[in-house]
Amino acid sequence: MKKYLTLLLSTAITSTLMSFSATAADEESYTFVGFGLMHYNNLANLELSKVDIDLVPEVSFGFGKNYSLNQDWELATEVSLHYAKAHFSGVIAANDINDSYQEQQTFSGNYEALGIWATSRFKYVSFSSKVTPFIELAVGAVETNYGTLFGEEKNHGLAYKAVAGLQFEIATDVTFSLGFGTSNNDNNNL
């Protein structure tokens, strides 16, 4: 399970995701390109005693539409493609037959994820002209790939994420989001 802070800044119940997003708007519809950083507390599909993973850069692009619900609330719906890749290291701890000592084996590998996400972001637009609190819910079809010296493991399945945070307008059509939430993006097995 992954927590996150959303540049989009993110974590899994969890770690960190940050994101910058630039949009090209046509009235209420828009396209966007985003960059994010995530931090995983673990990689659920790997049978390891401990996993250390670097910040995971993520690139995304997609399209969306804004809907005004009332004078205070706005709903943004998006469909986007996300790609992430990072290096990780891990430790496997195993006891010998007599349980007199514990052997540890250390190794490293690469993590990749590619997914298509459907996202709904509820924004409280009356808070400030430059700062907007939000709650984001997303469902995605994600394929993950863990590669080590011992081989490669590919998984695919449905994933979810839920994030609460703040969106900052830093220029026209450019935002920075900081959030905290949870995701099962690294826990897929179908």
Buried (B, 14 or more C-beta within 10 A) or exposed (E): BBBBBBBBBBBBBBBBBBBBBBBEEEEEEBBBBBBBBBBBBBBBBBEBEEBEBEBBBBBBBBBBBBEEEEEEEBEBEBEBEBEBBBEBBBEBEEEEEEEEEEEEEEEEBEBBBBBBBBBBBBBBBEBEEEEBBBBBBBBBBBBBBBBBEEEEBEBBBEBBBBBEBBBBBEEEEEBBBBBBBBBBBBBBEE
